[in-house]
Amino acid sequence: MRNHKSTTAITLSFVVMLLTNCTGTRPDNLGIRTGKLLDCPKTPNCINSFSDPSDKEHFRNPEPYKKPTSEAMGILKQRILSFPRTKIIKEENNYLYVEFTSLLMRYVDDVEFYFDEKSKLLHFRSASRLGKSDLGVNRKRIETLLKEIEI
């Protein structure tokens, strides 16, 4: 018969293992390629301003911006960093790659922003690393990030 300490240690180990296994592996194929961000997978846990507009599951219009790119990016970064469990992974002149981590299961979403300086449009891609459905989390996050932002 196990004692209470042993049972607690096993349970805690299981919970830690479960939480750390939900992060997935950071993709190595993200970024701007031929003026675009990577396409969404077929799963519904992704939103992308480069998706076909008839693809209601994945598409959302890019956001126009009026300020100089560096200033617009600074405003967006402030908004991003106001979210909990957020980490900027890569930052370039017109590109941001950010990881958002969920509170309980520690699922990681990879989110990219591309300031297209020719068209003055902010493009984005937000995708879950694991699973099939995200219950609309990626779309809601983009909507919240871009709502009433003056860039």
TORDOVEX-240834 format. One record per residue: residue number from 0; x, y, z of N, C-alpha, C in turn. Coordinates in Angstrom, 3 decimals. Layout:
<tormar resi="NUM" n_east="X" n_north="Y" n_up="Z" ca_east="X" ca_north="Y" ca_up="Z" c_east="X" c_north="Y" c_up="Z"/>
...
***
This chain:
<tormar resi="0" n_east="0.833" n_north="-1.175" n_up="0.000" ca_east="0.000" ca_north="0.000" ca_up="0.000" c_east="0.885" c_north="1.249" c_up="0.000"/>
<tormar resi="1" n_east="0.596" n_north="2.167" n_up="-0.876" ca_east="1.400" ca_north="3.392" ca_up="-0.969" c_east="1.008" c_north="4.373" c_up="0.122"/>
<tormar resi="2" n_east="2.000" n_north="5.144" n_up="0.523" ca_east="1.691" ca_north="6.185" ca_up="1.505" c_east="1.253" c_north="7.459" c_up="0.779"/>
<tormar resi="3" n_east="0.772" n_north="8.417" n_up="1.534" ca_east="0.230" ca_north="9.661" ca_up="0.993" c_east="1.292" c_north="10.455" c_up="0.212"/>
<tormar resi="4" n_east="2.526" n_north="10.516" n_up="0.736" ca_east="3.599" ca_north="11.263" ca_up="0.062" c_east="3.901" c_north="10.672" c_up="-1.311"/>
<tormar resi="5" n_east="3.935" n_north="9.362" n_up="-1.391" ca_east="4.229" ca_north="8.694" ca_up="-2.651" c_east="3.131" c_north="8.974" c_up="-3.683"/>
<tormar resi="6" n_east="1.883" n_north="8.893" n_up="-3.273" ca_east="0.761" ca_north="9.157" ca_up="-4.169" c_east="0.778" c_north="10.604" c_up="-4.645"/>
<tormar resi="7" n_east="1.054" n_north="11.524" n_up="-3.740" ca_east="1.125" ca_north="12.939" ca_up="-4.093" c_east="2.259" c_north="13.186" c_up="-5.084"/>
<tormar resi="8" n_east="3.404" n_north="12.593" n_up="-4.881" ca_east="4.555" ca_north="12.764" ca_up="-5.771" c_east="4.255" c_north="12.212" c_up="-7.157"/>
<tormar resi="9" n_east="3.602" n_north="11.072" n_up="-7.230" ca_east="3.260" ca_north="10.474" ca_up="-8.522" c_east="2.253" c_north="11.361" c_up="-9.249"/>
<tormar resi="10" n_east="1.257" n_north="11.841" n_up="-8.526" ca_east="0.239" ca_north="12.709" ca_up="-9.122" c_east="0.864" c_north="13.999" c_up="-9.624"/>
<tormar resi="11" n_east="1.710" n_north="14.611" n_up="-8.830" ca_east="2.377" ca_north="15.844" ca_up="-9.231" c_east="3.257" c_north="15.617" c_up="-10.460"/>
<tormar resi="12" n_east="3.981" n_north="14.522" n_up="-10.490" ca_east="4.823" ca_north="14.196" ca_up="-11.642" c_east="3.988" c_north="14.045" c_up="-12.907"/>
<tormar resi="13" n_east="2.843" n_north="13.386" n_up="-12.774" ca_east="1.956" ca_north="13.196" ca_up="-13.914" c_east="1.436" c_north="14.530" c_up="-14.436"/>
<tormar resi="14" n_east="1.024" n_north="15.401" n_up="-13.534" ca_east="0.496" ca_north="16.713" ca_up="-13.931" c_east="1.582" c_north="17.531" c_up="-14.626"/>
<tormar resi="15" n_east="2.788" n_north="17.547" n_up="-14.088" ca_east="3.898" ca_north="18.283" ca_up="-14.700" c_east="4.192" c_north="17.723" c_up="-16.089"/>
<tormar resi="16" n_east="4.224" n_north="16.410" n_up="-16.212" ca_east="4.485" ca_north="15.777" ca_up="-17.500" c_east="3.386" c_north="16.137" c_up="-18.505"/>
<tormar resi="17" n_east="2.144" n_north="16.087" n_up="-18.057" ca_east="1.030" ca_north="16.420" ca_up="-18.926" c_east="1.116" c_north="17.865" c_up="-19.407"/>
<tormar resi="18" n_east="1.385" n_north="18.788" n_up="-18.514" ca_east="1.436" ca_north="20.203" ca_up="-18.868" c_east="2.590" c_north="20.536" c_up="-19.794"/>
<tormar resi="19" n_east="3.730" n_north="19.922" n_up="-19.599" ca_east="4.885" ca_north="20.247" ca_up="-20.439" c_east="4.827" c_north="19.570" c_up="-21.798"/>
<tormar resi="20" n_east="4.013" n_north="18.538" n_up="-21.950" ca_east="3.921" ca_north="17.854" ca_up="-23.233" c_east="2.955" c_north="18.517" c_up="-24.203"/>
<tormar resi="21" n_east="2.277" n_north="19.555" n_up="-23.808" ca_east="1.302" ca_north="20.224" ca_up="-24.674" c_east="1.916" c_north="21.373" c_up="-25.462"/>
<tormar resi="22" n_east="3.187" n_north="21.645" n_up="-25.262" ca_east="3.793" ca_north="22.791" ca_up="-25.937" c_east="4.126" c_north="22.501" c_up="-27.391"/>
<tormar resi="23" n_east="4.421" n_north="21.263" n_up="-27.729" ca_east="4.804" ca_north="20.937" ca_up="-29.092" c_east="6.183" c_north="21.490" c_up="-29.413"/>
<tormar resi="24" n_east="6.615" n_north="21.279" n_up="-30.631" ca_east="7.925" ca_north="21.735" ca_up="-31.090" c_east="7.769" c_north="23.019" c_up="-31.887"/>
<tormar resi="25" n_east="8.631" n_north="23.974" n_up="-31.629" ca_east="8.589" ca_north="25.243" ca_up="-32.357" c_east="8.839" c_north="24.974" c_up="-33.844"/>
<tormar resi="26" n_east="7.958" n_north="25.459" n_up="-34.712" ca_east="8.150" ca_north="25.248" ca_up="-36.146" c_east="9.383" c_north="25.982" c_up="-36.661"/>
<tormar resi="27" n_east="10.016" n_north="25.421" n_up="-37.673" ca_east="11.200" ca_north="26.061" ca_up="-38.244" c_east="10.936" c_north="26.576" c_up="-39.663"/>
<tormar resi="28" n_east="9.656" n_north="26.570" n_up="-40.071" ca_east="9.324" ca_north="26.993" ca_up="-41.434" c_east="8.494" c_north="28.275" c_up="-41.478"/>
<tormar resi="29" n_east="8.488" n_north="29.030" n_up="-40.381" ca_east="7.708" ca_north="30.263" ca_up="-40.346" c_east="8.514" c_north="31.420" c_up="-40.914"/>
<tormar resi="30" n_east="7.822" n_north="32.528" n_up="-41.175" ca_east="8.487" ca_north="33.714" ca_up="-41.692" c_east="7.872" c_north="34.143" c_up="-43.014"/>
<tormar resi="31" n_east="8.427" n_north="35.179" n_up="-43.579" ca_east="7.931" ca_north="35.724" ca_up="-44.844" c_east="8.623" c_north="34.985" c_up="-45.982"/>
<tormar resi="32" n_east="7.816" n_north="34.379" n_up="-46.841" ca_east="8.338" ca_north="33.648" ca_up="-47.991" c_east="7.627" c_north="34.182" c_up="-49.235"/>
<tormar resi="33" n_east="8.385" n_north="34.706" n_up="-50.159" ca_east="7.836" ca_north="35.309" ca_up="-51.391" c_east="6.676" c_north="36.258" c_up="-51.087"/>
<tormar resi="34" n_east="6.872" n_north="37.102" n_up="-50.100" ca_east="5.903" ca_north="38.135" ca_up="-49.772" c_east="4.662" c_north="37.660" c_up="-49.039"/>
<tormar resi="35" n_east="4.699" n_north="36.447" n_up="-48.505" ca_east="3.535" ca_north="35.880" ca_up="-47.814" c_east="3.972" c_north="35.141" c_up="-46.555"/>
<tormar resi="36" n_east="2.984" n_north="34.860" n_up="-45.704" ca_east="3.186" ca_north="33.970" ca_up="-44.566" c_east="2.708" c_north="32.576" c_up="-44.966"/>
<tormar resi="37" n_east="3.157" n_north="31.571" n_up="-44.256" ca_east="2.807" ca_north="30.179" ca_up="-44.517" c_east="1.286" c_north="29.994" c_up="-44.551"/>
<tormar resi="38" n_east="0.798" n_north="29.134" n_up="-45.428" ca_east="-0.627" ca_north="28.818" ca_up="-45.477" c_east="-1.056" c_north="28.118" c_up="-44.192"/>
<tormar resi="39" n_east="-2.336" n_north="28.207" n_up="-43.896" ca_east="-2.905" ca_north="27.464" ca_up="-42.770" c_east="-2.990" c_north="25.982" c_up="-43.129"/>
<tormar resi="40" n_east="-2.885" n_north="25.119" n_up="-42.121" ca_east="-3.177" ca_north="23.709" ca_up="-42.392" c_east="-4.684" c_north="23.553" c_up="-42.624"/>
<tormar resi="41" n_east="-5.121" n_north="22.372" n_up="-42.983" ca_east="-6.544" ca_north="22.124" ca_up="-43.232" c_east="-7.377" c_north="22.169" c_up="-41.956"/>
<tormar resi="42" n_east="-6.738" n_north="22.045" n_up="-40.802" ca_east="-7.455" ca_north="22.050" ca_up="-39.530" c_east="-8.011" c_north="23.443" c_up="-39.225"/>
<tormar resi="43" n_east="-9.083" n_north="23.514" n_up="-38.434" ca_east="-9.722" ca_north="24.805" ca_up="-38.168" c_east="-9.040" c_north="25.661" c_up="-37.101"/>
<tormar resi="44" n_east="-7.857" n_north="25.288" n_up="-36.655" ca_east="-7.197" ca_north="26.022" ca_up="-35.570" c_east="-6.165" c_north="27.025" c_up="-36.073"/>
<tormar resi="45" n_east="-6.505" n_north="27.719" n_up="-37.139" ca_east="-5.582" ca_north="28.686" ca_up="-37.743" c_east="-6.384" c_north="29.797" c_up="-38.414"/>
<tormar resi="46" n_east="-5.826" n_north="30.991" n_up="-38.390" ca_east="-6.399" ca_north="32.137" ca_up="-39.110" c_east="-5.244" c_north="32.822" c_up="-39.847"/>
<tormar resi="47" n_east="-5.532" n_north="33.284" n_up="-41.073" ca_east="-4.460" ca_north="33.814" ca_up="-41.897" c_east="-5.029" c_north="34.848" c_up="-42.872"/>
<tormar resi="48" n_east="-4.425" n_north="36.018" n_up="-42.893" ca_east="-4.890" ca_north="37.064" ca_up="-43.804" c_east="-4.532" c_north="36.764" c_up="-45.251"/>
<tormar resi="49" n_east="-3.698" n_north="35.760" n_up="-45.503" ca_east="-3.350" ca_north="35.363" ca_up="-46.864" c_east="-4.218" c_north="34.221" c_up="-47.374"/>
<tormar resi="50" n_east="-5.097" n_north="33.680" n_up="-46.542" ca_east="-5.992" ca_north="32.611" ca_up="-46.995" c_east="-6.941" c_north="33.150" c_up="-48.051"/>
<tormar resi="51" n_east="-7.503" n_north="32.267" n_up="-48.822" ca_east="-8.495" ca_north="32.642" ca_up="-49.824" c_east="-9.703" c_north="33.260" c_up="-49.119"/>
<tormar resi="52" n_east="-10.167" n_north="34.426" n_up="-49.541" ca_east="-11.312" ca_north="35.066" ca_up="-48.889" c_east="-12.568" c_north="34.198" c_up="-48.837"/>
<tormar resi="53" n_east="-12.702" n_north="33.233" n_up="-49.736" ca_east="-13.866" ca_north="32.339" ca_up="-49.695" c_east="-13.736" c_north="31.290" c_up="-48.592"/>
<tormar resi="54" n_east="-12.543" n_north="31.163" n_up="-48.010" ca_east="-12.299" ca_north="30.212" ca_up="-46.918" c_east="-12.647" c_north="30.893" c_up="-45.595"/>
<tormar resi="55" n_east="-13.923" n_north="30.880" n_up="-45.258" ca_east="-14.419" ca_north="31.596" ca_up="-44.072" c_east="-13.812" c_north="31.071" c_up="-42.777"/>
<tormar resi="56" n_east="-13.361" n_north="29.831" n_up="-42.769" ca_east="-12.782" ca_north="29.242" ca_up="-41.561" c_east="-11.418" c_north="29.842" c_up="-41.231"/>
<tormar resi="57" n_east="-10.612" n_north="30.110" n_up="-42.256" ca_east="-9.235" ca_north="30.548" ca_up="-42.049" c_east="-8.982" c_north="32.019" c_up="-42.356"/>
<tormar resi="58" n_east="-9.794" n_north="32.626" n_up="-43.191" ca_east="-9.496" ca_north="33.980" ca_up="-43.672" c_east="-10.035" c_north="35.064" c_up="-42.735"/>
<tormar resi="59" n_east="-9.258" n_north="36.135" n_up="-42.641" ca_east="-9.703" ca_north="37.410" ca_up="-42.088" c_east="-8.936" c_north="38.485" c_up="-42.834"/>
<tormar resi="60" n_east="-9.605" n_north="39.587" n_up="-43.119" ca_east="-8.958" ca_north="40.682" ca_up="-43.848" c_east="-7.713" c_north="41.166" c_up="-43.111"/>
<tormar resi="61" n_east="-6.671" n_north="41.522" n_up="-43.879" ca_east="-5.526" ca_north="42.179" ca_up="-43.246" c_east="-5.958" c_north="43.543" c_up="-42.730"/>
<tormar resi="62" n_east="-5.158" n_north="44.103" n_up="-41.864" ca_east="-5.492" ca_north="45.381" ca_up="-41.227" c_east="-4.661" c_north="46.494" c_up="-41.863"/>
<tormar resi="63" n_east="-5.287" n_north="47.561" n_up="-42.350" ca_east="-4.499" ca_north="48.672" ca_up="-42.898" c_east="-3.770" c_north="49.420" c_up="-41.770"/>
<tormar resi="64" n_east="-2.634" n_north="49.979" n_up="-42.092" ca_east="-1.940" ca_north="50.820" ca_up="-41.117" c_east="-1.440" c_north="52.081" c_up="-41.798"/>
<tormar resi="65" n_east="-1.397" n_north="53.168" n_up="-41.015" ca_east="-1.066" ca_north="54.485" ca_up="-41.570" c_east="0.265" c_north="55.026" c_up="-41.065"/>
<tormar resi="66" n_east="0.677" n_north="54.596" n_up="-39.891" ca_east="1.895" ca_north="55.114" ca_up="-39.277" c_east="3.122" c_north="54.478" c_up="-39.937"/>
<tormar resi="67" n_east="4.289" n_north="55.056" n_up="-39.750" ca_east="5.504" ca_north="54.389" ca_up="-40.227" c_east="5.601" c_north="52.986" c_up="-39.611"/>
<tormar resi="68" n_east="6.165" n_north="52.062" n_up="-40.360" ca_east="6.196" ca_north="50.662" ca_up="-39.934" c_east="6.778" c_north="50.492" c_up="-38.535"/>
<tormar resi="69" n_east="7.885" n_north="51.151" n_up="-38.237" ca_east="8.511" ca_north="50.981" ca_up="-36.919" c_east="7.590" c_north="51.449" c_up="-35.799"/>
<tormar resi="70" n_east="6.868" n_north="52.535" n_up="-36.024" ca_east="5.939" ca_north="53.039" ca_up="-35.014" c_east="4.730" c_north="52.109" c_up="-34.866"/>
<tormar resi="71" n_east="4.196" n_north="51.648" n_up="-35.996" ca_east="3.058" ca_north="50.718" ca_up="-35.970" c_east="3.449" c_north="49.418" c_up="-35.264"/>
<tormar resi="72" n_east="4.661" n_north="48.941" n_up="-35.534" ca_east="5.120" ca_north="47.715" ca_up="-34.878" c_east="5.260" c_north="47.935" c_up="-33.374"/>
<tormar resi="73" n_east="5.759" n_north="49.074" n_up="-32.970" ca_east="5.887" ca_north="49.373" ca_up="-31.542" c_east="4.542" c_north="49.351" c_up="-30.830"/>
<tormar resi="74" n_east="3.524" n_north="49.917" n_up="-31.464" ca_east="2.176" ca_north="49.915" ca_up="-30.892" c_east="1.646" c_north="48.488" c_up="-30.790"/>
<tormar resi="75" n_east="1.832" n_north="47.703" n_up="-31.853" ca_east="1.381" ca_north="46.312" ca_up="-31.839" c_east="2.119" c_north="45.507" c_up="-30.763"/>
<tormar resi="76" n_east="3.426" n_north="45.725" n_up="-30.639" ca_east="4.198" ca_north="45.004" ca_up="-29.614" c_east="3.682" c_north="45.307" c_up="-28.209"/>
<tormar resi="77" n_east="3.372" n_north="46.564" n_up="-27.940" ca_east="2.817" ca_north="46.918" ca_up="-26.624" c_east="1.529" c_north="46.158" c_up="-26.367"/>
<tormar resi="78" n_east="0.672" n_north="46.102" n_up="-27.361" ca_east="-0.602" ca_north="45.387" ca_up="-27.229" c_east="-0.339" c_north="43.900" c_up="-26.997"/>
<tormar resi="79" n_east="0.571" n_north="43.320" n_up="-27.757" ca_east="0.897" ca_north="41.896" ca_up="-27.626" c_east="1.404" c_north="41.595" c_up="-26.218"/>
<tormar resi="80" n_east="2.325" n_north="42.420" n_up="-25.742" ca_east="2.941" ca_north="42.162" ca_up="-24.434" c_east="1.993" c_north="42.420" c_up="-23.268"/>
<tormar resi="81" n_east="0.833" n_north="43.015" n_up="-23.545" ca_east="-0.162" ca_north="43.184" ca_up="-22.483" c_east="-0.919" c_north="41.874" c_up="-22.230"/>
<tormar resi="82" n_east="-0.777" n_north="40.921" n_up="-23.127" ca_east="-1.384" ca_north="39.607" ca_up="-22.948" c_east="-0.488" c_north="38.766" c_up="-22.036"/>
<tormar resi="83" n_east="-1.071" n_north="37.953" n_up="-21.172" ca_east="-0.254" ca_north="37.085" ca_up="-20.320" c_east="0.361" c_north="35.938" c_up="-21.124"/>
<tormar resi="84" n_east="1.468" n_north="35.390" n_up="-20.632" ca_east="2.127" ca_north="34.210" ca_up="-21.202" c_east="2.459" c_north="34.394" c_up="-22.683"/>
<tormar resi="85" n_east="3.065" n_north="35.541" n_up="-22.969" ca_east="3.425" ca_north="35.919" ca_up="-24.331" c_east="4.931" c_north="36.075" c_up="-24.436"/>
<tormar resi="86" n_east="5.489" n_north="35.586" n_up="-25.539" ca_east="6.935" ca_north="35.681" ca_up="-25.721" c_east="7.234" c_north="36.027" c_up="-27.182"/>
<tormar resi="87" n_east="7.949" n_north="37.135" n_up="-27.381" ca_east="8.376" ca_north="37.492" ca_up="-28.740" c_east="9.600" c_north="36.649" c_up="-29.069"/>
<tormar resi="88" n_east="9.491" n_north="35.864" n_up="-30.127" ca_east="10.561" ca_north="34.954" ca_up="-30.527" c_east="11.490" c_north="35.597" c_up="-31.548"/>
<tormar resi="89" n_east="10.910" n_north="36.307" n_up="-32.494" ca_east="11.720" ca_north="36.913" ca_up="-33.558" c_east="11.129" c_north="38.262" c_up="-33.936"/>
<tormar resi="90" n_east="12.009" n_north="39.227" n_up="-34.111" ca_east="11.583" ca_north="40.567" ca_up="-34.515" c_east="12.532" c_north="41.080" c_up="-35.587"/>
<tormar resi="91" n_east="11.952" n_north="41.465" n_up="-36.714" ca_east="12.713" ca_north="42.063" ca_up="-37.803" c_east="12.071" c_north="43.397" c_up="-38.147"/>
<tormar resi="92" n_east="12.566" n_north="44.082" n_up="-39.162" ca_east="12.051" ca_north="45.408" ca_up="-39.527" c_east="10.537" c_north="45.435" c_up="-39.727"/>
<tormar resi="93" n_east="9.990" n_north="44.405" n_up="-40.384" ca_east="8.566" ca_north="44.396" ca_up="-40.710" c_east="7.882" c_north="43.075" c_up="-40.321"/>
<tormar resi="94" n_east="8.467" n_north="42.355" n_up="-39.367" ca_east="7.975" ca_north="41.013" ca_up="-39.021" c_east="8.116" c_north="40.747" c_up="-37.526"/>
<tormar resi="95" n_east="7.070" n_north="40.165" n_up="-36.956" ca_east="7.099" ca_north="39.705" ca_up="-35.566" c_east="6.619" c_north="38.268" c_up="-35.503"/>
<tormar resi="96" n_east="7.318" n_north="37.451" n_up="-34.723" ca_east="6.879" ca_north="36.085" ca_up="-34.452" c_east="6.750" c_north="35.968" c_up="-32.943"/>
<tormar resi="97" n_east="5.549" n_north="35.587" n_up="-32.492" ca_east="5.215" ca_north="35.575" ca_up="-31.075" c_east="4.613" c_north="34.227" c_up="-30.699"/>
<tormar resi="98" n_east="4.932" n_north="33.749" n_up="-29.490" ca_east="4.280" ca_north="32.560" ca_up="-28.936" c_east="3.310" c_north="32.999" c_up="-27.842"/>
<tormar resi="99" n_east="2.100" n_north="32.482" n_up="-27.912" ca_east="1.094" ca_north="32.678" ca_up="-26.873" c_east="0.855" c_north="31.311" c_up="-26.239"/>
<tormar resi="100" n_east="0.901" n_north="31.235" n_up="-24.912" ca_east="0.731" ca_north="29.968" ca_up="-24.205" c_east="-0.523" c_north="30.018" c_up="-23.350"/>
<tormar resi="101" n_east="-1.343" n_north="28.967" n_up="-23.459" ca_east="-2.578" ca_north="28.922" ca_up="-22.675" c_east="-2.259" c_north="28.662" c_up="-21.203"/>
<tormar resi="102" n_east="-3.160" n_north="29.065" n_up="-20.351" ca_east="-2.945" ca_north="28.988" ca_up="-18.911" c_east="-2.895" c_north="27.550" c_up="-18.397"/>
<tormar resi="103" n_east="-3.903" n_north="26.770" n_up="-18.642" ca_east="-3.998" ca_north="25.457" ca_up="-18.004" c_east="-3.170" c_north="24.380" c_up="-18.683"/>
<tormar resi="104" n_east="-3.435" n_north="24.123" n_up="-19.935" ca_east="-2.774" ca_north="23.006" ca_up="-20.604" c_east="-1.436" c_north="23.394" c_up="-21.239"/>
<tormar resi="105" n_east="-1.119" n_north="24.663" n_up="-21.235" ca_east="0.144" ca_north="25.161" ca_up="-21.796" c_east="0.272" c_north="24.893" c_up="-23.297"/>
<tormar resi="106" n_east="-0.874" n_north="24.928" n_up="-24.000" ca_east="-0.838" ca_north="24.841" ca_up="-25.452" c_east="-0.190" c_north="26.109" c_up="-25.988"/>
<tormar resi="107" n_east="0.620" n_north="25.955" n_up="-27.035" ca_east="1.308" ca_north="27.096" ca_up="-27.623" c_east="0.738" c_north="27.374" c_up="-29.008"/>
<tormar resi="108" n_east="0.452" n_north="28.644" n_up="-29.251" ca_east="0.038" ca_north="29.108" ca_up="-30.570" c_east="1.150" c_north="29.971" c_up="-31.136"/>
<tormar resi="109" n_east="1.460" n_north="29.747" n_up="-32.396" ca_east="2.480" ca_north="30.530" ca_up="-33.098" c_east="1.778" c_north="31.622" c_up="-33.889"/>
<tormar resi="110" n_east="2.140" n_north="32.878" n_up="-33.615" ca_east="1.464" ca_north="34.016" ca_up="-34.221" c_east="2.509" c_north="34.892" c_up="-34.912"/>
<tormar resi="111" n_east="2.223" n_north="35.216" n_up="-36.164" ca_east="3.134" ca_north="36.041" ca_up="-36.949" c_east="2.414" c_north="37.277" c_up="-37.448"/>
<tormar resi="112" n_east="3.169" n_north="38.358" n_up="-37.547" ca_east="2.665" ca_north="39.616" ca_up="-38.089" c_east="3.658" c_north="40.112" c_up="-39.129"/>
<tormar resi="113" n_east="3.133" n_north="40.504" n_up="-40.280" ca_east="3.958" ca_north="40.983" ca_up="-41.384" c_east="3.414" c_north="42.333" c_up="-41.849"/>
<tormar resi="114" n_east="4.203" n_north="43.379" n_up="-41.670" ca_east="3.853" ca_north="44.715" ca_up="-42.124" c_east="4.294" c_north="44.845" c_up="-43.584"/>
<tormar resi="115" n_east="3.335" n_north="44.751" n_up="-44.490" ca_east="3.615" ca_north="44.877" ca_up="-45.919" c_east="3.697" c_north="46.367" c_up="-46.240"/>
<tormar resi="116" n_east="4.907" n_north="46.849" n_up="-46.391" ca_east="5.135" ca_north="48.287" ca_up="-46.549" c_east="4.643" c_north="48.824" c_up="-47.894"/>
<tormar resi="117" n_east="4.570" n_north="47.977" n_up="-48.919" ca_east="4.068" ca_north="48.424" ca_up="-50.224" c_east="2.570" c_north="48.706" c_up="-50.166"/>
<tormar resi="118" n_east="1.822" n_north="47.795" n_up="-49.593" ca_east="0.358" ca_north="47.947" ca_up="-49.566" c_east="-0.144" c_north="48.615" c_up="-48.292"/>
<tormar resi="119" n_east="0.764" n_north="48.819" n_up="-47.319" ca_east="0.407" ca_north="49.378" ca_up="-46.007" c_east="-0.673" c_north="48.532" c_up="-45.326"/>
<tormar resi="120" n_east="-0.494" n_north="47.201" n_up="-45.416" ca_east="-1.400" ca_north="46.259" ca_up="-44.765" c_east="-0.627" c_north="45.423" c_up="-43.753"/>
<tormar resi="121" n_east="-1.250" n_north="45.203" n_up="-42.609" ca_east="-0.700" ca_north="44.306" ca_up="-41.591" c_east="-1.313" c_north="42.933" c_up="-41.818"/>
<tormar resi="122" n_east="-0.472" n_north="41.993" n_up="-42.234" ca_east="-0.902" ca_north="40.612" ca_up="-42.424" c_east="-0.551" c_north="39.813" c_up="-41.174"/>
<tormar resi="123" n_east="-1.216" n_north="38.695" n_up="-40.995" ca_east="-0.996" ca_north="37.880" ca_up="-39.803" c_east="-1.341" c_north="36.428" c_up="-40.088"/>
<tormar resi="124" n_east="-0.783" n_north="35.588" n_up="-39.246" ca_east="-1.099" ca_north="34.156" ca_up="-39.231" c_east="-1.031" c_north="33.728" c_up="-37.776"/>
<tormar resi="125" n_east="-2.069" n_north="33.066" n_up="-37.297" ca_east="-2.105" ca_north="32.578" ca_up="-35.926" c_east="-2.568" c_north="31.134" c_up="-35.964"/>
<tormar resi="126" n_east="-1.724" n_north="30.211" n_up="-35.478" ca_east="-2.022" ca_north="28.784" ca_up="-35.588" c_east="-1.625" c_north="28.029" c_up="-34.326"/>
<tormar resi="127" n_east="-2.459" n_north="27.067" n_up="-33.969" ca_east="-2.147" ca_north="26.180" ca_up="-32.848" c_east="-1.091" c_north="25.174" c_up="-33.298"/>
<tormar resi="128" n_east="-0.174" n_north="24.847" n_up="-32.406" ca_east="0.836" ca_north="23.846" ca_up="-32.727" c_east="0.272" c_north="22.433" c_up="-32.698"/>
<tormar resi="129" n_east="-0.623" n_north="22.201" n_up="-31.771" ca_east="-1.149" ca_north="20.852" ca_up="-31.563" c_east="-2.658" c_north="20.829" c_up="-31.692"/>
<tormar resi="130" n_east="-3.188" n_north="19.660" n_up="-31.950" ca_east="-4.625" ca_north="19.469" ca_up="-31.955" c_east="-5.267" c_north="19.860" c_up="-33.262"/>
<tormar resi="131" n_east="-6.584" n_north="19.773" n_up="-33.261" ca_east="-7.355" ca_north="20.077" ca_up="-34.463" c_east="-8.189" c_north="21.343" c_up="-34.271"/>
<tormar resi="132" n_east="-8.962" n_north="21.394" n_up="-33.215" ca_east="-9.807" ca_north="22.548" ca_up="-32.973" c_east="-9.217" c_north="23.401" c_up="-31.862"/>
<tormar resi="133" n_east="-9.406" n_north="24.700" n_up="-31.976" ca_east="-8.961" ca_north="25.608" ca_up="-30.913" c_east="-10.134" c_north="26.376" c_up="-30.329"/>
<tormar resi="134" n_east="-11.359" n_north="25.964" n_up="-30.719" ca_east="-12.589" ca_north="26.610" ca_up="-30.259" c_east="-12.599" c_north="28.108" c_up="-30.583"/>
<tormar resi="135" n_east="-11.931" n_north="28.474" n_up="-31.668" ca_east="-11.923" ca_north="29.867" ca_up="-32.109" c_east="-10.936" c_north="30.771" c_up="-31.404"/>
<tormar resi="136" n_east="-10.033" n_north="30.204" n_up="-30.618" ca_east="-9.090" ca_north="31.010" ca_up="-29.824" c_east="-8.196" c_north="31.870" c_up="-30.708"/>
<tormar resi="137" n_east="-7.656" n_north="31.321" n_up="-31.780" ca_east="-6.749" ca_north="32.097" ca_up="-32.633" c_east="-7.467" c_north="33.279" c_up="-33.281"/>
<tormar resi="138" n_east="-8.670" n_north="33.062" n_up="-33.778" ca_east="-9.442" ca_north="34.158" ca_up="-34.380" c_east="-9.773" c_north="35.216" c_up="-33.332"/>
<tormar resi="139" n_east="-10.226" n_north="34.793" n_up="-32.162" ca_east="-10.574" ca_north="35.743" ca_up="-31.095" c_east="-9.367" c_north="36.564" c_up="-30.676"/>
<tormar resi="140" n_east="-8.195" n_north="35.930" n_up="-30.595" ca_east="-6.986" ca_north="36.649" ca_up="-30.196" c_east="-6.647" c_north="37.728" c_up="-31.211"/>
<tormar resi="141" n_east="-6.671" n_north="37.374" n_up="-32.487" ca_east="-6.373" ca_north="38.362" ca_up="-33.536" c_east="-7.393" c_north="39.496" c_up="-33.486"/>
<tormar resi="142" n_east="-8.673" n_north="39.154" n_up="-33.355" ca_east="-9.714" ca_north="40.184" ca_up="-33.279" c_east="-9.463" c_north="41.122" c_up="-32.098"/>
<tormar resi="143" n_east="-9.117" n_north="40.562" n_up="-30.956" ca_east="-8.859" ca_north="41.369" ca_up="-29.763" c_east="-7.611" c_north="42.231" c_up="-29.939"/>
<tormar resi="144" n_east="-6.548" n_north="41.653" n_up="-30.472" ca_east="-5.311" ca_north="42.404" ca_up="-30.672" c_east="-5.503" c_north="43.596" c_up="-31.607"/>
<tormar resi="145" n_east="-6.292" n_north="43.409" n_up="-32.636" ca_east="-6.423" ca_north="44.433" ca_up="-33.661" c_east="-7.609" c_north="45.368" c_up="-33.437"/>
<tormar resi="146" n_east="-8.463" n_north="45.044" n_up="-32.476" ca_east="-9.641" ca_north="45.868" ca_up="-32.225" c_east="-9.236" c_north="47.258" c_up="-31.722"/>
<tormar resi="147" n_east="-9.731" n_north="48.246" n_up="-32.406" ca_east="-9.529" ca_north="49.647" ca_up="-32.024" c_east="-8.060" c_north="50.046" c_up="-31.888"/>
<tormar resi="148" n_east="-7.188" n_north="49.322" n_up="-32.558" ca_east="-5.766" ca_north="49.694" ca_up="-32.539" c_east="-5.536" c_north="50.705" c_up="-33.664"/>
<tormar resi="149" n_east="-4.874" n_north="51.775" n_up="-33.346" ca_east="-4.591" ca_north="52.794" ca_up="-34.355" c_east="-3.119" c_north="52.721" c_up="-34.704"/>
<tormar resi="150" n_east="-2.877" n_north="52.043" n_up="-35.813" ca_east="-1.489" ca_north="51.875" ca_up="-36.242" c_east="-1.260" c_north="52.551" c_up="-37.555"/>
***
